[in-house]
Amino acid sequence: MIATTTKVTWLAASLALASALIGCQPGPSEDASIDNGESELVATNGLSMVNGLSLTNGLSGNGLSGNGLSGNGLKGQALVVSPLASTGLTSSTYLMNSADGRSTLSYLVRCALPAGHSITKTDSTGASYTFAGGIGLTPQWETGTCDGDCQRWISACLLAHVNTAGIHVPIWIVGQNTNLGWGQSTSYPNQEGTFFGNIFTTNEAGHTDAYYCEGPGFDKTVVDGRLGSNQVGAPYRDTFSGGYCNYNGCLASDIATNGVPDGYKVCTMGDGAMTTWNQLVTVWRDNKSYSANGTVVSGQTADGSTVRYDFEGSINSWTSTATLSSSTDRSQTGTKSLKAVYSGGSGTVRVASPTGLSVPAGTRIRFYVVPDRNSSITSITTWVKNSDGTTTSQNDDMSRHYRGSQNAMSITVPSGKTGAQVGVDFTTTGAFTSYIDSVTW
């Protein structure tokens, strides 16, 4: 496996998959060249050999509404399967004749063709546009047709790049496609989710096969919010009843980084004839909040929550029977985390915040936890002690999470209560090291 030192940087324009495919949202500003220097690709080993690609999911817009990615937005003239360089894109092609459509095509070509390849087409007015390749998942599409495997790879790639909030978020993508590859980056430590399906057509149930499952690196709703899957008419679906990819029928990659699988190679989901998917793209992200112009919002995590404890300068008065310190390892939103080292035997080890907090009812408190890969931890419990002396807790078995990787865990202050103290309990059979960072609400 090639080392993940490859650097790939995208300077993405504002793009809109949702509006492009349904043709009902205002388009971005016009520019006669989709490829007018918006991106430079620098890869030490070439894109065909890279383990992971640091991209920007700039497919943005006002969300998916109406018929979303189904119906006339995707069939027939919308997404093509003919050769891109010849008959696939013509002046009469639906997507060529709107700013939103061309934005979608720029990402479609970027997903399909490798760096150094591009296609130039004209719209119905004769204006010329160039679409540049980048990732190269399906290079055969340039001169050949896009068959089922091709359609599924392009679908997974496009789905991984949607951001209905209109905010550009850096992402690290991996998959078993030989032109993408596996690997992780320390700059993107949180596994967000895995994407797959076929948005070129509708299935036997009349739905678009546009699926995702969630990674343990973020709390619930982060993927949902980015995709807009909770919006009326949105085609994106997580048909798992709950939980993460890793214990809901998805098979992890054979390749792992420091014992943590890089992603998934097979997922089973769907309500059409096809339910087993082998063309998957897994997304890793940092846990930062970004403004509309792409700058980092200080003191917030990706879901917009405020960081209450970041452990940047100290242990912030937290206490434990374990030895606590402010560590430069396993940080989230800053450069340090709370490191807990326990050298005793089996039992439950509590790591607790100061008392006297006043967290309102209904507030979700989030913890980002990394159990050491070789630790003896068997389960992790997040809890909040209420001002009336009662305690509300949520226990998670370690089989549902990743050792050696970031795991988002949470607890909600119950109705009618006020949270006075928060913390994490580790149930263990012996010594362990664990990290907590970016406690938010």
C-alpha positions as CSV (number, residue, x, y, z in Angstrom):
1,M,0.0,0.0,0.0
2,I,1.3,3.4,-0.9
3,A,1.9,5.8,2.0
4,T,-0.8,8.5,2.4
5,T,1.6,11.4,1.9
6,T,0.0,12.3,-1.4
7,K,-1.2,15.9,-1.5
8,V,-4.2,16.7,-3.5
9,T,-5.8,20.2,-3.2
10,W,-9.0,21.4,-4.8
11,L,-10.1,25.0,-5.0
12,A,-13.8,24.3,-5.7
13,A,-16.3,26.6,-7.3
14,S,-19.8,26.8,-5.9
15,L,-21.7,23.9,-7.4
16,A,-25.2,22.6,-7.0
17,L,-26.1,19.0,-7.7
18,A,-29.6,19.3,-6.3
19,S,-30.6,22.3,-8.3
20,A,-28.8,21.1,-11.4
21,L,-30.6,17.8,-11.6
22,I,-34.1,19.2,-10.9
23,G,-33.6,22.5,-12.7
24,C,-35.7,24.5,-10.3
25,Q,-33.1,26.5,-8.3
26,P,-31.2,29.7,-9.2
27,G,-27.8,28.9,-10.9
28,P,-24.4,30.1,-9.9
29,S,-22.8,32.9,-11.8
30,E,-22.0,32.2,-15.4
31,D,-18.4,31.5,-16.6
32,A,-17.6,30.3,-20.1
33,S,-15.0,27.9,-18.7
34,I,-15.7,25.3,-16.0
35,D,-12.0,24.6,-16.0
36,N,-10.7,28.2,-15.6
37,G,-8.0,27.4,-13.1
38,E,-10.4,26.4,-10.4
39,S,-8.2,23.5,-9.3
40,E,-4.6,22.4,-9.3
41,L,-3.8,18.8,-8.7
42,V,-0.5,17.9,-7.1
43,A,0.1,14.2,-6.5
44,T,3.4,12.7,-5.7
45,N,2.5,9.3,-7.0
46,G,-0.2,10.2,-9.6
47,L,-3.9,10.0,-9.1
48,S,-4.0,6.4,-10.5
49,M,-2.0,5.3,-7.5
50,V,-3.2,7.6,-4.7
51,N,-4.5,6.0,-1.5
52,G,-6.9,8.8,-0.8
53,L,-8.0,12.1,-2.3
54,S,-8.4,15.3,-0.3
55,L,-11.3,17.0,-2.0
56,T,-13.9,19.7,-1.4
57,N,-17.5,18.7,-1.5
58,G,-18.6,21.9,-3.2
59,L,-21.8,20.4,-4.7
60,S,-24.1,22.8,-3.0
61,G,-27.4,24.6,-3.3
62,N,-30.7,25.1,-1.5
63,G,-31.4,21.5,-0.8
64,L,-33.3,18.7,-2.6
65,S,-37.0,19.4,-3.0
66,G,-39.7,18.5,-5.4
67,N,-38.8,15.4,-7.3
68,G,-35.2,15.6,-6.1
69,L,-32.9,13.1,-7.8
70,S,-35.7,11.0,-9.3
71,G,-38.0,11.3,-12.2
72,N,-37.2,13.7,-15.1
73,G,-34.2,15.1,-13.2
74,L,-32.2,12.0,-13.7
75,K,-33.6,10.0,-16.6
76,G,-33.2,10.4,-20.3
77,Q,-31.5,13.6,-21.2
78,A,-30.3,14.4,-17.6
79,L,-27.5,11.9,-16.9
80,V,-26.0,10.3,-20.0
81,V,-24.3,7.0,-20.6
82,S,-23.0,7.5,-24.1
83,P,-19.3,8.3,-24.6
84,L,-18.5,11.7,-23.0
85,A,-16.0,12.8,-25.6
86,S,-18.4,12.2,-28.6
87,T,-22.1,11.7,-28.4
88,G,-22.6,11.8,-24.6
89,L,-22.7,15.5,-24.2
90,T,-24.2,17.6,-27.0
91,S,-25.6,21.1,-27.3
92,S,-29.1,19.6,-26.8
93,T,-28.2,17.7,-23.6
94,Y,-30.3,19.0,-20.7
95,L,-27.4,19.5,-18.4
96,M,-25.4,21.5,-20.9
97,N,-28.0,24.3,-21.1
98,S,-28.1,25.6,-17.5
99,A,-25.4,26.8,-15.1
100,D,-26.5,24.3,-12.6
101,G,-26.4,21.5,-15.1
102,R,-22.9,22.4,-16.2
103,S,-21.8,22.5,-12.5
104,T,-23.1,19.0,-12.1
105,L,-21.3,17.9,-15.3
106,S,-18.0,19.4,-14.0
107,Y,-18.2,17.1,-11.0
108,L,-19.4,14.2,-13.1
109,V,-16.4,14.5,-15.4
110,R,-14.1,15.1,-12.5
111,C,-15.2,11.9,-10.9
112,A,-15.0,9.9,-14.1
113,L,-11.8,11.0,-15.9
114,P,-8.3,11.2,-14.6
115,A,-6.2,14.4,-14.3
116,G,-4.9,15.7,-17.6
117,H,-8.0,14.6,-19.4
118,S,-10.8,17.0,-20.3
119,I,-13.7,17.4,-22.7
120,T,-14.9,20.6,-24.3
121,K,-18.6,21.0,-25.4
122,T,-20.9,23.8,-26.5
123,D,-24.4,24.6,-25.3
124,S,-27.3,25.4,-27.5
125,T,-26.1,29.0,-27.9
126,G,-22.7,27.9,-29.1
127,A,-20.8,28.9,-25.9
128,S,-17.9,26.6,-25.2
129,Y,-17.3,24.9,-21.8
130,T,-14.4,22.7,-20.7
131,F,-14.8,20.0,-18.1
132,A,-11.7,18.7,-16.5
133,G,-11.0,15.2,-15.1
134,G,-9.5,14.6,-11.7
135,I,-10.2,11.4,-9.9
136,G,-10.5,9.0,-12.8
137,L,-12.9,6.4,-11.4
138,T,-14.2,5.4,-14.8
139,P,-11.7,6.6,-17.5
140,Q,-13.3,4.2,-20.0
141,W,-16.3,6.6,-20.2
142,E,-14.4,9.2,-22.1
143,T,-14.7,7.1,-25.4
144,G,-16.9,4.3,-24.4
145,T,-20.3,3.9,-22.7
146,C,-21.0,4.0,-19.0
147,D,-22.2,0.5,-18.0
148,G,-23.7,-0.6,-14.6
149,D,-20.4,-0.6,-12.7
150,C,-19.5,2.8,-14.2
151,Q,-22.9,4.3,-13.2
152,R,-22.5,3.0,-9.7
153,W,-19.0,4.4,-9.2
154,I,-20.0,7.8,-10.6
155,S,-23.1,7.8,-8.4
156,A,-21.1,7.0,-5.2
157,C,-18.7,9.8,-6.1
158,L,-21.4,12.4,-6.7
159,L,-23.3,11.5,-3.6
160,A,-20.1,11.8,-1.5
161,H,-19.7,15.4,-2.7
162,V,-23.2,16.7,-2.1
163,N,-23.5,19.6,0.4
164,T,-26.9,21.1,0.4
165,A,-25.8,23.7,2.9
166,G,-23.8,25.4,0.2
167,I,-20.6,25.2,2.3
168,H,-17.4,23.8,1.0
169,V,-16.1,21.1,3.4
170,P,-12.8,19.3,2.8
171,I,-13.2,15.6,2.6
172,W,-10.8,12.6,2.2
173,I,-12.4,9.8,0.0
174,V,-11.3,6.2,-0.4
175,G,-12.7,3.1,-2.0
176,Q,-11.7,-0.2,-3.7
177,N,-11.7,1.3,-7.2
178,T,-8.1,0.9,-8.3
179,N,-7.9,4.5,-9.4
180,L,-8.9,5.7,-5.9
181,G,-7.5,3.3,-3.4
182,W,-7.4,3.0,0.4
183,G,-5.6,4.9,3.1
184,Q,-6.2,7.5,5.9
185,S,-4.9,11.0,6.6
186,T,-4.3,12.3,10.1
187,S,-5.8,15.6,8.8
188,Y,-9.1,13.9,8.3
189,P,-9.6,11.7,11.4
190,N,-13.3,11.3,11.5
191,Q,-15.1,8.7,9.4
192,E,-18.3,10.4,8.2
193,G,-20.1,7.9,6.1
194,T,-20.1,5.7,3.0
195,F,-22.1,6.4,-0.2
196,F,-23.4,4.1,-2.9
197,G,-26.2,3.5,-5.4
198,N,-27.2,4.4,-8.9
199,I,-28.7,7.8,-9.5
200,F,-28.8,7.3,-13.3
201,T,-32.2,5.6,-13.1
202,T,-35.1,4.7,-10.8
203,N,-35.5,1.2,-9.3
204,E,-38.4,-1.2,-9.4
205,A,-40.0,0.5,-6.4
206,G,-39.9,3.8,-8.2
207,H,-37.2,5.2,-6.0
208,T,-33.7,6.4,-6.7
209,D,-31.0,4.1,-5.4
210,A,-29.1,6.8,-3.5
211,Y,-27.9,5.3,-0.2
212,Y,-25.5,6.1,2.6
213,C,-24.6,4.7,6.0
214,E,-22.9,6.6,8.8
215,G,-19.4,6.3,10.2
216,P,-18.6,6.4,13.9
217,G,-16.6,9.5,13.6
218,F,-19.6,11.9,13.8
219,D,-22.7,11.9,15.9
220,K,-26.0,11.3,14.1
221,T,-27.5,13.8,11.7
222,V,-24.1,15.1,10.3
223,V,-24.4,13.1,7.1
224,D,-28.2,13.7,7.0
225,G,-27.7,17.5,7.3
226,R,-25.0,17.6,4.6
227,L,-27.1,15.6,2.2
228,G,-30.4,17.3,3.1
229,S,-31.9,13.8,3.5
230,N,-34.4,15.1,6.0
231,Q,-35.9,17.5,3.5
232,V,-39.1,16.7,1.7
233,G,-38.6,14.8,-1.5
234,A,-34.9,14.1,-0.9
235,P,-33.9,10.8,-2.5
236,Y,-31.1,10.0,-0.1
237,R,-31.8,7.1,2.2
238,D,-30.2,5.3,5.1
239,T,-32.4,2.3,5.3
240,F,-30.6,0.8,8.3
241,S,-32.8,1.1,11.3
242,G,-30.0,2.7,13.2
243,G,-26.4,2.7,14.0
244,Y,-23.3,2.8,11.9
245,C,-22.0,1.0,8.7
246,N,-19.7,-1.2,10.7
247,Y,-22.4,-3.2,12.4
248,N,-25.2,-3.0,9.9
249,G,-24.2,-5.4,7.1
250,C,-21.3,-3.5,5.5
251,L,-18.0,-5.4,5.1
252,A,-14.9,-3.4,6.0
253,S,-12.0,-3.0,3.7
254,D,-9.3,-5.5,3.8
255,I,-6.9,-2.6,4.1
256,A,-6.6,-0.9,7.5
257,T,-4.5,1.9,8.9
258,N,-3.1,1.3,12.4
259,G,-5.7,-1.4,12.8
260,V,-8.6,0.8,11.7
261,P,-10.4,-0.2,8.5
262,D,-10.1,2.5,5.8
263,G,-13.7,2.1,4.7
264,Y,-16.1,-0.5,3.3
265,K,-16.1,-2.7,0.2
266,V,-19.7,-4.1,0.3
267,C,-23.0,-2.8,1.7
268,T,-26.4,-4.4,1.5
269,M,-29.3,-1.9,1.3
270,G,-32.2,-1.0,-0.9
271,D,-35.7,-1.6,-1.9
272,G,-35.2,-2.4,-5.6
273,A,-33.9,-5.5,-7.3
274,M,-30.3,-4.6,-6.5
275,T,-29.5,-4.6,-2.8
276,T,-25.8,-5.6,-2.7
277,W,-23.4,-2.8,-3.7
278,N,-19.7,-3.2,-4.3
279,Q,-19.0,0.3,-5.7
280,L,-18.7,2.4,-2.5
281,V,-16.9,5.7,-1.6
282,T,-16.1,6.3,2.1
283,V,-15.6,9.8,3.3
284,W,-13.4,11.0,6.1
285,R,-13.5,14.5,7.4
286,D,-12.1,16.8,10.0
287,N,-14.5,18.0,12.7
288,K,-14.5,21.7,11.9
289,S,-17.3,24.1,11.2
290,Y,-17.0,26.1,8.0
291,S,-18.6,29.4,7.0
292,A,-20.3,29.9,3.6
293,N,-17.0,31.3,2.2
294,G,-15.0,28.3,3.4
295,T,-13.3,29.7,6.4
296,V,-13.1,27.7,9.7
297,V,-15.6,28.9,12.4
298,S,-13.6,28.9,15.7
299,G,-14.9,27.1,18.7
300,Q,-17.5,24.9,16.8
301,T,-17.6,21.4,15.5
302,A,-19.0,20.2,12.2
303,D,-22.5,20.0,13.4
304,G,-22.4,23.6,14.6
305,S,-22.2,22.8,18.3
306,T,-20.1,25.0,20.6
307,V,-16.9,23.5,22.1
308,R,-17.2,23.8,25.9
309,Y,-14.1,21.8,26.8
310,D,-11.1,21.6,24.4
311,F,-8.3,20.8,26.8
312,E,-5.9,23.0,24.9
313,G,-4.1,24.5,27.9
314,S,-5.0,22.1,30.7
315,I,-7.3,19.3,31.8
316,N,-10.0,21.9,32.4
317,S,-10.5,20.7,36.0
318,W,-11.8,17.3,34.9
319,T,-11.2,14.4,37.4
320,S,-10.7,10.7,37.2
321,T,-9.2,7.7,38.9
322,A,-7.1,7.5,35.8
323,T,-4.2,9.8,35.3
324,L,-5.3,12.8,33.2
325,S,-3.2,15.2,31.0
326,S,-3.5,17.6,28.2
327,S,-2.0,15.7,25.2
328,T,-1.0,16.6,21.7
329,D,-2.4,13.2,20.5
330,R,-5.8,12.6,19.0
331,S,-7.0,16.2,19.0
332,Q,-10.3,17.3,17.3
333,T,-11.0,21.0,16.9
334,G,-7.7,22.2,18.4
335,T,-4.2,20.8,18.9
336,K,-4.7,18.9,22.2
337,S,-7.0,16.4,23.9
338,L,-7.7,15.0,27.3
339,K,-5.5,11.8,27.7
340,A,-6.6,9.3,30.3
341,V,-4.2,6.6,31.4
342,Y,-5.4,3.8,33.6
343,S,-3.1,1.2,35.0
344,G,-5.4,-0.8,37.3
345,G,-7.5,-3.9,36.9
346,S,-11.0,-4.6,35.8
347,G,-13.8,-2.2,36.7
348,T,-15.4,1.1,35.6
349,V,-13.3,4.2,35.3
350,R,-15.1,7.5,35.4
351,V,-13.8,10.7,33.7
352,A,-15.9,13.6,34.9
353,S,-16.3,17.3,34.2
354,P,-16.4,19.9,37.0
355,T,-19.8,20.2,38.8
356,G,-22.1,23.2,38.8
357,L,-22.9,23.2,35.1
358,S,-26.3,24.4,33.9
359,V,-27.1,22.5,30.7
360,P,-30.7,23.0,29.6
361,A,-33.2,20.1,29.1
362,G,-33.2,18.6,25.6
363,T,-29.5,19.6,25.0
364,R,-27.4,16.9,23.4
365,I,-23.9,16.7,24.8
366,R,-21.3,15.2,22.5
367,F,-17.9,13.6,23.3
368,Y,-15.3,12.6,20.8
369,V,-13.5,9.5,22.2
370,V,-10.5,7.5,21.0
371,P,-10.0,4.3,22.9
372,D,-6.4,3.1,22.3
373,R,-6.2,0.3,19.8
374,N,-4.7,-2.1,22.3
375,S,-6.9,-1.1,25.2
376,S,-8.9,-3.4,27.4
377,I,-12.1,-1.3,27.2
378,T,-15.2,-3.3,26.6
379,S,-17.9,-0.5,26.7
380,I,-18.2,3.2,27.0
381,T,-21.0,5.1,28.8
382,T,-21.7,8.7,28.3
383,W,-23.7,10.4,31.2
384,V,-25.1,13.6,32.6
385,K,-25.7,14.1,36.3
386,N,-28.8,16.3,36.7
387,S,-29.2,19.0,39.2
388,D,-31.8,16.9,41.1
389,G,-29.1,14.2,41.7
390,T,-30.4,11.8,39.1
391,T,-28.1,10.5,36.4
392,T,-29.0,9.8,32.7
393,S,-26.6,7.6,30.8
394,Q,-26.1,5.9,27.4
395,N,-24.0,2.7,27.2
396,D,-22.2,1.7,24.0
397,D,-20.5,-1.7,23.5
398,M,-17.1,-1.3,21.9
399,S,-18.0,-3.7,19.2
400,R,-20.1,-0.9,17.7
401,H,-17.1,1.5,17.5
402,Y,-13.5,1.6,16.4
403,R,-10.6,1.2,18.6
404,G,-7.8,3.5,17.6
405,S,-10.1,5.9,15.9
406,Q,-12.4,8.8,16.6
407,N,-15.9,7.9,17.9
408,A,-18.6,10.4,18.4
409,M,-20.8,9.7,21.5
410,S,-23.6,11.6,23.1
411,I,-26.1,12.0,25.8
412,T,-29.2,14.2,26.0
413,V,-30.4,16.1,29.1
414,P,-33.9,14.7,29.7
415,S,-37.0,16.8,29.7
416,G,-37.6,18.7,32.9
417,K,-34.0,18.3,34.0
418,T,-30.9,20.5,34.1
419,G,-27.5,19.0,33.5
420,A,-25.0,19.8,36.3
421,Q,-22.1,17.5,35.4
422,V,-21.1,15.4,32.3
423,G,-18.7,12.7,31.7
424,V,-17.6,9.3,30.3
425,D,-17.3,5.9,32.0
426,F,-15.0,3.3,30.6
427,T,-15.7,-0.4,31.5
428,T,-12.5,-2.3,31.3
429,T,-10.8,-5.6,32.0
430,G,-7.5,-3.9,32.7
431,A,-5.2,-1.1,31.8
432,F,-6.0,1.3,29.0
433,T,-5.3,4.6,27.4
434,S,-8.1,6.7,26.0
435,Y,-8.6,10.3,24.7
436,I,-11.6,12.7,25.0
437,D,-11.8,16.0,23.1
438,S,-14.2,18.7,22.0
439,V,-17.0,18.2,24.5
440,T,-19.8,20.2,23.0
441,W,-23.3,21.3,23.4
